[in-house]
Amino acid sequence: MGWIGEQIDSVKSMQFRQLLTQAVSLGMIVTSALIIWKGLMCITGSESPVVVVLSGSMEPGFKRGDILFLHMSKEPIRAGEIVVFNVDGREIPIVHRVIKVHEREGSGEVDVLTKGDNNFGDDRLLYAEGQMWLQRHHIMGRAVGFLPYVGWVTIIMTEQPIIKYLLIGALGLLVITSKE
């Protein structure tokens, strides 16, 4: 029957208590990951403390597959900073540099204009229709650090979903069939 058949037989022969222990262990792993993510959100002040660069628009500074660490403080955003922002009507956040800051009189709030380092023009074509500037609520965070190439795992799993399902299945099988 082979290796898969042996694993299935192993799962069938497990006692209920053993199976329940494995399920609880898997649940604790998932819960721990969620707690760590929420903790990072609180510490960094960003709704997404870690993002993956998905395009080459910020090369040579950041390449596709780099992981960026974000932080969002109360300090005003300044030209030259690299920010991650959401655009109304788009699901995927964008990583670009602030090239111009416009301070509104009276309120002290700032509007920003962004551009990818590797792009010819500014990002106004990427913004929602009729939008000329980004406001603070569009910005998810400022880049404060990065890990090169580590995000390729995410890109590959997004572009080839079968790999994601095979990996999840293999990890689940590994947890269920591990002996104590």
C-alpha positions as CSV (number, residue, x, y, z in Angstrom):
1,M,0.0,0.0,0.0
2,G,2.9,2.3,0.5
3,W,3.7,5.2,2.8
4,I,0.3,6.9,2.5
5,G,-1.5,3.6,3.2
6,E,0.6,3.1,6.3
7,Q,-0.3,6.6,7.5
8,I,-4.0,6.1,7.0
9,D,-3.8,2.8,8.9
10,S,-1.9,4.6,11.7
11,V,-4.7,7.2,12.0
12,K,-7.4,4.5,12.0
13,S,-5.6,2.6,14.8
14,M,-5.4,5.6,17.0
15,Q,-7.4,5.6,20.1
16,F,-9.9,8.5,20.6
17,R,-7.9,10.0,23.3
18,Q,-4.8,10.1,21.1
19,L,-6.7,11.6,18.3
20,L,-8.2,14.3,20.6
21,T,-4.7,15.1,21.9
22,Q,-3.4,15.6,18.4
23,A,-6.3,17.8,17.5
24,V,-5.8,19.9,20.6
25,S,-2.1,20.3,19.8
26,L,-2.9,21.4,16.2
27,G,-5.4,23.9,17.6
28,M,-2.8,25.3,20.1
29,I,-0.3,25.8,17.3
30,V,-2.9,27.8,15.2
31,T,-4.0,29.8,18.3
32,S,-0.4,30.6,19.2
33,A,0.2,32.0,15.7
34,L,-2.9,34.2,15.9
35,I,-1.9,35.4,19.4
36,I,1.6,36.3,18.1
37,W,0.1,38.2,15.1
38,K,-2.4,40.1,17.3
39,G,0.5,41.0,19.7
40,L,2.6,42.3,16.8
41,M,-0.4,44.4,15.7
42,C,-0.6,46.0,19.2
43,I,3.1,46.6,19.5
44,T,3.6,48.1,16.0
45,G,0.4,50.0,15.7
46,S,-0.1,48.6,12.2
47,E,-3.0,46.4,11.1
48,S,-0.5,44.3,9.1
49,P,2.9,44.4,10.8
50,V,4.6,42.2,8.2
51,V,4.0,42.4,4.4
52,V,5.6,40.8,1.3
53,V,6.8,42.9,-1.7
54,L,4.9,41.5,-4.6
55,S,6.2,43.5,-7.5
56,G,9.4,45.1,-8.8
57,S,8.2,48.7,-8.4
58,M,10.6,49.4,-5.5
59,E,13.8,47.9,-7.0
60,P,16.6,48.2,-6.4
61,G,15.8,49.0,-2.8
62,F,13.3,46.2,-2.2
63,K,12.9,43.2,-4.5
64,R,10.0,41.0,-5.2
65,G,9.8,38.4,-2.3
66,D,11.3,40.7,0.4
67,I,9.5,40.8,3.7
68,L,8.9,44.3,5.2
69,F,8.4,45.0,8.9
70,L,6.0,47.9,9.5
71,H,5.4,50.3,12.3
72,M,2.8,53.1,12.5
73,S,3.5,55.9,14.9
74,K,1.6,59.2,15.6
75,E,4.5,61.2,14.0
76,P,3.6,62.9,10.7
77,I,4.6,61.1,7.6
78,R,7.5,62.8,5.7
79,A,8.8,62.7,2.1
80,G,11.3,60.0,1.6
81,E,9.7,57.5,3.9
82,I,8.6,54.1,2.5
83,V,5.0,53.3,3.4
84,V,2.5,50.5,2.8
85,F,-0.9,51.7,1.8
86,N,-4.4,50.5,0.8
87,V,-6.3,52.0,-2.0
88,D,-10.1,52.1,-2.0
89,G,-11.4,49.3,-4.2
90,R,-8.1,47.2,-4.1
91,E,-7.4,44.3,-1.9
92,I,-3.7,44.1,-2.1
93,P,-1.6,46.8,-0.3
94,I,1.1,48.7,-2.1
95,V,4.7,49.5,-1.0
96,H,6.0,52.8,-2.3
97,R,7.9,55.9,-1.3
98,V,6.4,59.2,-0.2
99,I,7.5,61.8,-2.7
100,K,5.4,64.8,-1.7
101,V,3.6,65.8,1.5
102,H,0.8,68.4,1.6
103,E,-0.2,69.8,5.0
104,R,-3.7,70.9,5.4
105,E,-4.1,74.3,7.0
106,G,-5.8,74.4,10.4
107,S,-6.1,70.7,11.0
108,G,-2.4,69.8,10.8
109,E,-3.3,66.6,8.9
110,V,-1.1,65.7,6.0
111,D,-1.9,64.3,2.5
112,V,0.8,62.3,0.8
113,L,1.7,61.4,-2.8
114,T,3.6,58.2,-3.4
115,K,5.7,56.7,-6.2
116,G,7.5,53.4,-6.7
117,D,11.3,53.9,-7.0
118,N,11.3,51.9,-10.2
119,N,8.2,53.5,-11.7
120,F,8.2,56.4,-14.2
121,G,5.4,58.5,-12.7
122,D,3.6,59.1,-9.4
123,D,0.9,56.8,-8.1
124,R,-2.2,58.9,-8.9
125,L,-3.2,56.4,-11.6
126,L,-3.2,53.7,-8.9
127,Y,-5.4,55.7,-6.5
128,A,-9.2,55.5,-6.5
129,E,-10.9,57.5,-9.3
130,G,-10.6,61.2,-8.7
131,Q,-8.3,60.7,-5.7
132,M,-5.2,62.9,-5.8
133,W,-3.6,62.3,-2.4
134,L,-3.5,59.5,0.3
135,Q,-4.8,60.4,3.7
136,R,-3.5,58.8,7.0
137,H,-6.3,56.2,7.0
138,H,-5.0,54.7,3.8
139,I,-1.5,54.1,5.2
140,M,-1.0,50.8,7.0
141,G,2.5,51.5,8.2
142,R,6.1,52.6,7.6
143,A,8.8,50.2,6.6
144,V,11.3,49.9,9.4
145,G,13.2,46.7,8.4
146,F,13.2,43.9,5.9
147,L,14.3,40.3,5.2
148,P,15.4,39.7,1.6
149,Y,13.8,36.8,-0.4
150,V,12.0,35.1,2.6
151,G,8.6,36.2,1.2
152,W,9.0,34.0,-1.9
153,V,7.3,31.2,0.0
154,T,4.2,33.3,0.2
155,I,4.4,34.3,-3.5
156,I,4.8,30.7,-4.7
157,M,1.9,29.5,-2.5
158,T,-0.3,32.4,-3.9
159,E,0.6,31.8,-7.5
160,Q,0.5,28.0,-7.2
161,P,-2.4,27.2,-4.8
162,I,-1.8,23.4,-5.2
163,I,1.5,23.8,-3.4
164,K,-0.3,25.5,-0.4
165,Y,-2.8,22.7,-0.2
166,L,-0.2,20.0,-0.4
167,L,1.9,21.7,2.3
168,I,-1.1,22.1,4.6
169,G,-2.1,18.5,4.1
170,A,1.4,17.2,4.7
171,L,1.7,19.3,7.9
172,G,-1.7,18.1,9.1
173,L,-0.8,14.5,8.4
174,L,2.5,14.9,10.2
175,V,0.8,16.3,13.3
176,I,-1.9,13.6,13.4
177,T,0.5,10.7,12.8
178,S,3.3,11.9,15.1
179,K,3.9,9.5,18.0
180,E,4.3,10.7,21.5
